Amino acid sequence: MANSGIQSLETSRSRRAELQRNEGRGTQLSVLPDDVLTNIISFLPLKQAIRASTASSRLKQSWLFSRNLCFGKDFVRRHDKEDFVRIVDRVFALHLGSKIQTFRLVFDPTEVEVTVENWIQICIDKEVEELDLDFGLAVTPYRIASDFEDVNTIKILKLCCCELELLPTFRGLNSLTTLIFRRIEISAESLGTLFSYCLLLESVELVKCRRIGHLRILAQNLTRFKALKVGDCTSLTQIDVDSPTINSIYYMGRLISFEFPSIPQLKDIILNFKPRRAINKFFRDGSYLSDITHVPVISTSTTLIEDLSPGLNVEGALQLSFVNLRELQLFMAGAMYCNLYDIAHFLKRCPRLEKLFIDLRGFNFETQEVWELHQRELIERDIHLLRNLEYVKMEGFKCEEHEMEVVKFLLERAIVLETLVLVAPKTHTQGILQFHNIPICRQICKKSISPFVKTRFYFDDKDDTPGPKHSRTWYYQRRSSN
């Protein structure tokens, strides 16, 4: 009974203290002028602003000043086209604020182009800072009427499924920091114009854009430029990057040429090339690879690994060393012949490597006669050690024979290895059947040269261990649905 009384008293005190805190908050809000409250609410996304306006009669009109007008995927799913246009039209007609910070629109503008252009113009007149127009639901690209010539407030410009042509005399978008184009019809000349006059640019992302051809990013005057991301731009033939400040370059697509006259600050790069049809080597003379040997983080497909492999002629191999490389990720899917021999020779070029990620998803090593007759013996005779490798993770691991050869090699050569993570594919039937070989794999793991190593086995849906810096398909990451 005594304990019950004490608990009741503590509960009463707790409730009283909470009421006092709530009263204090209410008092603080009540003394704020209406214009201050409205200004606070205006920074909420439109949906939350409307919800907040129903909480008090003082806030009833506050949503009309909203600075964040977001009509995203959830909104377009809930309304047919006629209702969508009617609602957005009404929001703009009633909007009382002098500024719009963000306008996000996911929509098919077909047959209502004039209305959409009016929305865009209202946002420009109200000094919009982030303009995100996603017309991916349309069959044909939407041609933007605005040339952004006198637009100087936009900091973030995201366009999807549009046509955009900028005249050589273009002088707008002086505040632009972030540019994201997806499925845009735009020429290399128009992009060059943007790079010439948008001097505050920090990040550029181009995905599935056509008509580009030879992309030149001459960014000596862009003192804030940090990131270039290019994915599946099928018309690309070459990319030139001349930027003393750039930190990141992400590329996914077919084999093309690069020129890197000046990229001293580059910290990480993705070169995820699509599978090629011919065996001919692309990097015969080292090409631009010598310009990225100082980069600490690299993710690459096997095209690069295969091309740098010496085959059986070790003396004729290119002499490249990735002296600062700390993290390496290998995308194995699409390999033509890559095996442990090729991987091992690339690792020899990375004397300071600390983290290794091997992505085996969608890939199976093929048993090769050359490996059995020659390469296995050459690997066994090579006594090269991996002196700094601490962490290894292999995703899509199915306990197949050559996969376990790779594990055995790493355990025998990585003298300070601390963690080995093997992740099996959840839905791959063959992988689940092969995973009965775990006891054999555990026996291999006991032969590690490192006294510190811990081996962990996971299925894909249970894996919570650290992953690589780069996503395999970075530009397919889900966008906001608000």
WOZIGI-V15384 format. One record per residue. N is the residue number from 1. RES is the residue in three letters. PHI is phi in whole degrees, 0 to 359 (NA if undefined). OMEGA is omega in degrees with one decimal (999 if undefined). D_CENTER is the distance of its C-alpha to the mean C-alpha in whole Angstrom. Layout:
N&RES&PHI&OMEGA&D_CENTER / N&RES&PHI&OMEGA&D_CENTER
This chain:
1&MET&NA&179.7&60 / 2&ALA&297&178.9&60 / 3&ASN&299&179.8&56 / 4&SER&298&179.1&56 / 5&GLY&295&179.7&57 / 6&ILE&296&179.0&55 / 7&GLN&298&179.7&52 / 8&SER&296&179.7&53 / 9&LEU&295&179.8&54 / 10&GLU&295&178.1&50 / 11&THR&297&179.7&49 / 12&SER&298&179.0&51 / 13&ARG&297&-178.9&50 / 14&SER&296&180.0&46 / 15&ARG&294&179.9&47 / 16&ARG&296&179.7&49 / 17&ALA&295&179.7&46 / 18&GLU&293&177.9&43 / 19&LEU&299&179.5&46 / 20&GLN&296&178.0&46 / 21&ARG&297&-179.9&43 / 22&ASN&296&177.7&42 / 23&GLU&297&179.0&45 / 24&GLY&298&179.0&44 / 25&ARG&296&-180.0&41 / 26&GLY&298&178.8&43 / 27&THR&296&179.9&45 / 28&GLN&298&-179.7&42 / 29&LEU&292&-174.8&41 / 30&SER&293&-178.5&44 / 31&VAL&274&179.8&45 / 32&LEU&285&176.5&42 / 33&PRO&296&-178.6&43 / 34&ASP&301&-177.0&42 / 35&ASP&293&177.6&40 / 36&VAL&290&177.7&38 / 37&LEU&300&179.6&37 / 38&THR&299&179.0&36 / 39&ASN&297&178.2&34 / 40&ILE&298&-178.5&32 / 41&ILE&296&-175.1&32 / 42&SER&297&-178.9&30 / 43&PHE&275&176.6&27 / 44&LEU&285&169.4&26 / 45&PRO&303&-171.6&24 / 46&LEU&306&-177.2&27 / 47&LYS&299&179.1&28 / 48&GLN&290&178.8&28 / 49&ALA&295&177.8&30 / 50&ILE&296&179.1&33 / 51&ARG&296&-179.9&33 / 52&ALA&294&-176.9&34 / 53&SER&292&178.8&36 / 54&THR&275&-175.5&38 / 55&ALA&280&-176.9&39 / 56&SER&206&178.7&41 / 57&SER&296&178.9&44 / 58&ARG&293&-176.7&43 / 59&LEU&258&-172.4&39 / 60&LYS&304&-176.9&40 / 61&GLN&261&-171.1&39 / 62&SER&296&-177.2&36 / 63&TRP&294&179.4&34 / 64&LEU&291&179.4&35 / 65&PHE&255&-175.7&34 / 66&SER&304&179.2&30 / 67&ARG&264&-176.1&27 / 68&ASN&241&-178.1&24 / 69&LEU&260&-174.5&25 / 70&CYS&243&177.3&22 / 71&PHE&240&-171.7&23 / 72&GLY&264&-173.2&20 / 73&LYS&296&179.1&20 / 74&ASP&298&-178.6&23 / 75&PHE&294&-177.8&25 / 76&VAL&291&178.0&25 / 77&ARG&288&-175.3&26 / 78&ARG&274&-173.9&29 / 79&HIS&226&171.8&31 / 80&ASP&285&-171.5&32 / 81&LYS&299&-177.9&32 / 82&GLU&296&178.9&35 / 83&ASP&295&-180.0&34 / 84&PHE&303&-178.5&31 / 85&VAL&297&-178.1&32 / 86&ARG&297&-177.7&35 / 87&ILE&293&-178.6&33 / 88&VAL&294&176.9&31 / 89&ASP&302&-178.1&34 / 90&ARG&293&178.0&36 / 91&VAL&301&180.0&33 / 92&PHE&291&-179.3&33 / 93&ALA&294&-177.4&37 / 94&LEU&269&-173.5&38 / 95&HIS&299&-175.4&35 / 96&LEU&252&-176.9&37 / 97&GLY&290&178.5&34 / 98&SER&274&-177.9&34 / 99&LYS&226&170.2&31 / 100&ILE&236&-178.6&27 / 101&GLN&278&-176.4&24 / 102&THR&227&170.3&22 / 103&PHE&234&179.4&22 / 104&ARG&243&-175.8&20 / 105&LEU&224&172.0&22 / 106&VAL&249&-165.6&21 / 107&PHE&191&170.6&24 / 108&ASP&259&-173.8&26 / 109&PRO&277&-176.5&28 / 110&THR&303&178.0&30 / 111&GLU&76&174.8&34 / 112&VAL&230&-176.0&33 / 113&GLU&301&-178.4&31 / 114&VAL&297&179.1&34 / 115&THR&297&179.6&33 / 116&VAL&297&179.4&30 / 117&GLU&297&177.1&30 / 118&ASN&295&176.6&33 / 119&TRP&300&-178.8&30 / 120&ILE&298&-177.5&28 / 121&GLN&293&177.0&31 / 122&ILE&299&179.4&32 / 123&CYS&297&179.0&28 / 124&ILE&296&179.2&29 / 125&ASP&296&-179.8&32 / 126&LYS&262&170.0&31 / 127&GLU&58&179.1&29 / 128&VAL&300&-179.7&25 / 129&GLU&256&177.0&23 / 130&GLU&235&179.6&20 / 131&LEU&244&-175.3&20 / 132&ASP&237&-176.6&18 / 133&LEU&245&-178.6&19 / 134&ASP&248&-179.8&18 / 135&PHE&254&-178.1&21 / 136&GLY&296&178.2&19 / 137&LEU&282&-178.5&23 / 138&ALA&279&178.6&25 / 139&VAL&284&-179.1&26 / 140&THR&242&179.6&26 / 141&PRO&300&178.4&24 / 142&TYR&273&179.6&26 / 143&ARG&272&-178.8&27 / 144&ILE&284&-178.2&27 / 145&ALA&287&-178.8&30 / 146&SER&292&176.3&29 / 147&ASP&261&178.8&29 / 148&PHE&56&-175.0&27 / 149&GLU&297&-176.4&30 / 150&ASP&253&-177.4&31 / 151&VAL&265&-175.6&28 / 152&ASN&237&-178.9&28 / 153&THR&257&-175.9&26 / 154&ILE&292&176.4&23 / 155&LYS&259&-179.0&20 / 156&ILE&235&180.0&17 / 157&LEU&238&178.8&17 / 158&LYS&238&-179.8&15 / 159&LEU&233&177.5&17 / 160&CYS&227&177.1&17 / 161&CYS&61&-179.7&20 / 162&CYS&226&167.5&22 / 163&GLU&247&-178.0&24 / 164&LEU&218&179.1&24 / 165&GLU&232&-179.8&27 / 166&LEU&249&179.6&27 / 167&LEU&287&177.9&31 / 168&PRO&302&-179.8&31 / 169&THR&275&-176.5&33 / 170&PHE&304&178.7&30 / 171&ARG&221&-175.5&30 / 172&GLY&267&176.6&28 / 173&LEU&54&-177.4&25 / 174&ASN&290&-179.4&26 / 175&SER&260&-173.3&24 / 176&LEU&297&176.5&20 / 177&THR&245&-176.1&17 / 178&THR&232&-179.2&14 / 179&LEU&234&178.2&14 / 180&ILE&232&178.0&12 / 181&PHE&245&176.4&14 / 182&ARG&231&-178.8&14 / 183&ARG&55&-178.6&17 / 184&ILE&255&171.8&19 / 185&GLU&272&-177.7&22 / 186&ILE&211&-177.5&22 / 187&SER&272&175.9&24 / 188&ALA&299&179.8&23 / 189&GLU&295&178.7&26 / 190&SER&295&176.7&25 / 191&LEU&296&177.8&21 / 192&GLY&300&177.1&24 / 193&THR&297&178.2&25 / 194&LEU&298&-179.3&22 / 195&PHE&295&-177.3&22 / 196&SER&284&-170.6&25 / 197&TYR&241&175.2&26 / 198&CYS&262&-168.0&23 / 199&LEU&282&177.8&24 / 200&LEU&260&-178.6&21 / 201&LEU&305&177.1&18 / 202&GLU&243&-174.6&15 / 203&SER&214&177.5&12 / 204&VAL&229&177.8&12 / 205&GLU&231&-179.5&10 / 206&LEU&235&-177.4&12 / 207&VAL&230&177.3&12 / 208&LYS&54&176.2&15 / 209&CYS&271&-177.3&17 / 210&ARG&246&176.5&20 / 211&ARG&76&-173.9&23 / 212&ILE&281&-179.3&21 / 213&GLY&72&-177.9&23 / 214&HIS&262&-177.6&23 / 215&LEU&267&179.0&20 / 216&ARG&246&177.2&22 / 217&ILE&245&-179.5&20 / 218&LEU&265&-166.6&23 / 219&ALA&250&178.5&22 / 220&GLN&299&-179.4&25 / 221&ASN&268&180.0&26 / 222&LEU&267&-172.0&22 / 223&THR&284&179.7&23 / 224&ARG&248&-173.3&20 / 225&PHE&291&-173.6&17 / 226&LYS&237&-170.2&14 / 227&ALA&218&172.2&11 / 228&LEU&234&179.7&11 / 229&LYS&231&-177.2&8 / 230&VAL&228&-179.0&11 / 231&GLY&223&172.0&10 / 232&ASP&53&172.5&14 / 233&CYS&267&-165.9&16 / 234&THR&294&-178.0&19 / 235&SER&273&-178.1&22 / 236&LEU&294&174.7&20 / 237&THR&244&-178.5&23 / 238&GLN&198&174.8&22 / 239&ILE&234&174.2&19 / 240&ASP&250&178.5&21 / 241&VAL&236&177.0&19 / 242&ASP&235&-174.3&22 / 243&SER&214&179.7&21 / 244&PRO&286&-175.8&22 / 245&THR&247&-173.2&20 / 246&ILE&295&-180.0&16 / 247&ASN&255&-172.2&14 / 248&SER&225&171.6&11 / 249&ILE&229&177.2&11 / 250&TYR&245&177.3&8 / 251&TYR&225&171.4&11 / 252&MET&224&-179.7&11 / 253&GLY&159&-178.1&15 / 254&ARG&285&-180.0&18 / 255&LEU&297&175.8&20 / 256&ILE&222&177.5&21 / 257&SER&267&173.7&22 / 258&PHE&236&169.2&21 / 259&GLU&230&-179.5&23 / 260&PHE&237&-178.7&22 / 261&PRO&300&-177.0&25 / 262&SER&207&176.8&24 / 263&ILE&220&-173.1&20 / 264&PRO&294&-176.5&22 / 265&GLN&264&-177.5&19 / 266&LEU&297&-177.4&17 / 267&LYS&252&-179.9&15 / 268&ASP&207&-176.1&12 / 269&ILE&213&170.7&12 / 270&ILE&246&171.5&10 / 271&LEU&236&-176.7&13 / 272&ASN&259&-176.9&13 / 273&PHE&277&175.3&16 / 274&LYS&290&-178.7&17 / 275&PRO&304&178.2&21 / 276&ARG&262&-178.1&24 / 277&ARG&267&-176.5&27 / 278&ALA&263&179.7&29 / 279&ILE&274&-178.4&30 / 280&ASN&308&-177.0&31 / 281&LYS&285&-179.5&29 / 282&PHE&272&-176.9&26 / 283&PHE&261&-175.0&26 / 284&ARG&301&-174.8&30 / 285&ASP&250&-176.9&30 / 286&GLY&88&175.7&27 / 287&SER&43&-177.9&26 / 288&TYR&276&-176.2&23 / 289&LEU&297&179.5&22 / 290&SER&296&179.8&25 / 291&ASP&278&-177.9&23 / 292&ILE&242&-178.6&20 / 293&THR&291&-179.7&22 / 294&HIS&269&-171.1&22 / 295&VAL&282&-177.8&18 / 296&PRO&283&-176.6&18 / 297&VAL&230&179.9&14 / 298&ILE&228&168.1&14 / 299&SER&242&-174.9&12 / 300&THR&211&173.3&14 / 301&SER&278&-174.3&16 / 302&THR&287&178.1&20 / 303&THR&306&-179.2&21 / 304&LEU&293&-178.9&21 / 305&ILE&297&-179.4&23 / 306&GLU&295&-177.4&25 / 307&ASP&292&-179.8&26 / 308&LEU&272&177.0&27 / 309&SER&290&-178.3&29 / 310&PRO&281&-171.5&33 / 311&GLY&64&178.1&34 / 312&LEU&269&-179.1&37 / 313&ASN&259&-175.3&38 / 314&VAL&297&-177.1&37 / 315&GLU&293&-178.5&39 / 316&GLY&268&-177.2&37 / 317&ALA&286&175.1&33 / 318&LEU&295&-178.0&31 / 319&GLN&265&177.1&32 / 320&LEU&243&178.0&28 / 321&SER&229&179.3&27 / 322&PHE&270&-164.4&24 / 323&VAL&292&-177.5&25 / 324&ASN&253&-174.4&23 / 325&LEU&293&178.7&20 / 326&ARG&252&-179.3&20 / 327&GLU&229&-179.9&17 / 328&LEU&232&173.6&17 / 329&GLN&238&-180.0&15 / 330&LEU&249&172.9&16 / 331&PHE&268&-173.4&15 / 332&MET&276&-178.2&19 / 333&ALA&303&179.6&19 / 334&GLY&96&179.6&21 / 335&ALA&296&179.2&23 / 336&MET&272&-179.8&26 / 337&TYR&210&-170.9&28 / 338&CYS&303&176.2&26 / 339&ASN&218&-177.6&28 / 340&LEU&304&-179.0&29 / 341&TYR&301&-178.8&31 / 342&ASP&290&178.8&28 / 343&ILE&296&-177.8&25 / 344&ALA&299&-179.8&28 / 345&HIS&292&176.6&29 / 346&PHE&290&179.8&25 / 347&LEU&298&176.7&25 / 348&LYS&296&-179.9&29 / 349&ARG&276&-174.0&27 / 350&CYS&238&-171.2&25 / 351&PRO&294&-177.0&27 / 352&ARG&250&-176.4&25 / 353&LEU&299&-179.5&23 / 354&GLU&247&-177.5&22 / 355&LYS&232&179.2&20 / 356&LEU&231&176.8&19 / 357&PHE&240&178.4&17 / 358&ILE&242&-176.9&18 / 359&ASP&265&-177.6&17 / 360&LEU&263&-176.0&20 / 361&ARG&298&-178.5&19 / 362&GLY&76&-175.0&20 / 363&PHE&223&173.4&22 / 364&ASN&228&173.6&26 / 365&PHE&296&176.0&28 / 366&GLU&259&177.2&31 / 367&THR&295&-175.1&34 / 368&GLN&238&-179.4&35 / 369&GLU&297&-179.8&39 / 370&VAL&298&177.9&38 / 371&TRP&298&-176.5&36 / 372&GLU&294&-173.6&39 / 373&LEU&274&-171.1&42 / 374&HIS&229&-168.2&40 / 375&GLN&289&178.6&37 / 376&ARG&302&-179.4&37 / 377&GLU&296&179.4&40 / 378&LEU&296&178.0&38 / 379&ILE&295&-177.8&36 / 380&GLU&293&-179.9&38 / 381&ARG&280&-178.7&40 / 382&ASP&281&-174.8&38 / 383&ILE&261&-178.5&38 / 384&HIS&299&179.6&35 / 385&LEU&252&175.0&33 / 386&LEU&263&-165.3&30 / 387&ARG&277&-176.8&31 / 388&ASN&238&-176.1&28 / 389&LEU&289&-176.3&25 / 390&GLU&247&-171.4&25 / 391&TYR&222&177.7&22 / 392&VAL&230&175.7&22 / 393&LYS&225&178.8&20 / 394&MET&239&178.5&20 / 395&GLU&263&-175.7&19 / 396&GLY&80&-176.6&21 / 397&PHE&284&-173.8&24 / 398&LYS&241&-179.4&27 / 399&CYS&61&176.4&30 / 400&GLU&284&-170.0&31 / 401&GLU&303&-175.3&33 / 402&HIS&286&173.7&31 / 403&GLU&299&179.1&28 / 404&MET&287&172.6&31 / 405&GLU&296&178.5&32 / 406&VAL&296&178.6&28 / 407&VAL&301&-179.0&29 / 408&LYS&301&179.8&32 / 409&PHE&300&-177.2&31 / 410&LEU&295&179.9&29 / 411&LEU&292&-178.8&31 / 412&GLU&277&-175.0&34 / 413&ARG&247&-176.6&32 / 414&ALA&273&-168.5&30 / 415&ILE&282&178.0&33 / 416&VAL&239&-178.6&31 / 417&LEU&301&-179.4&28 / 418&GLU&252&-174.6&28 / 419&THR&221&172.0&26 / 420&LEU&237&-178.5&25 / 421&VAL&247&178.4&23 / 422&LEU&242&-173.8&24 / 423&VAL&246&179.8&22 / 424&ALA&274&176.8&24 / 425&PRO&292&-175.2&22 / 426&LYS&293&-170.6&24 / 427&THR&256&-177.6&25 / 428&HIS&274&-175.3&26 / 429&THR&305&-179.5&29 / 430&GLN&299&-179.8&30 / 431&GLY&298&-179.7&28 / 432&ILE&294&178.9&30 / 433&LEU&294&-178.5&33 / 434&GLN&289&-173.8&32 / 435&PHE&289&172.5&31 / 436&HIS&291&176.8&35 / 437&ASN&278&-179.9&35 / 438&ILE&305&178.6&33 / 439&PRO&304&178.2&37 / 440&ILE&295&-179.9&37 / 441&CYS&295&178.2&33 / 442&ARG&296&176.8&35 / 443&GLN&297&177.0&38 / 444&ILE&298&-176.5&36 / 445&CYS&294&178.9&34 / 446&LYS&288&-176.9&37 / 447&LYS&265&-177.8&38 / 448&SER&296&176.6&35 / 449&ILE&284&-179.1&36 / 450&SER&273&178.1&34 / 451&PRO&280&-173.4&36 / 452&PHE&260&-165.8&33 / 453&VAL&293&172.2&31 / 454&LYS&237&-178.6&30 / 455&THR&258&-178.9&29 / 456&ARG&233&178.5&27 / 457&PHE&247&179.9&27 / 458&TYR&220&160.7&25 / 459&PHE&270&-169.5&24 / 460&ASP&306&-175.7&20 / 461&ASP&281&-179.5&21 / 462&LYS&252&-175.1&23 / 463&ASP&285&176.8&20 / 464&ASP&233&-178.4&19 / 465&THR&276&-179.1&19 / 466&PRO&302&178.6&17 / 467&GLY&249&-178.6&14 / 468&PRO&286&177.8&12 / 469&LYS&295&-172.7&9 / 470&HIS&258&170.2&7 / 471&SER&280&-179.7&6 / 472&ARG&298&177.1&8 / 473&THR&235&-170.9&7 / 474&TRP&299&-173.3&3 / 475&TYR&268&174.2&5 / 476&TYR&265&178.9&8 / 477&GLN&299&-173.3&7 / 478&ARG&296&177.1&10 / 479&ARG&273&-179.6&11 / 480&SER&300&-178.0&14 / 481&SER&256&-179.2&17 / 482&ASN&297&999&20
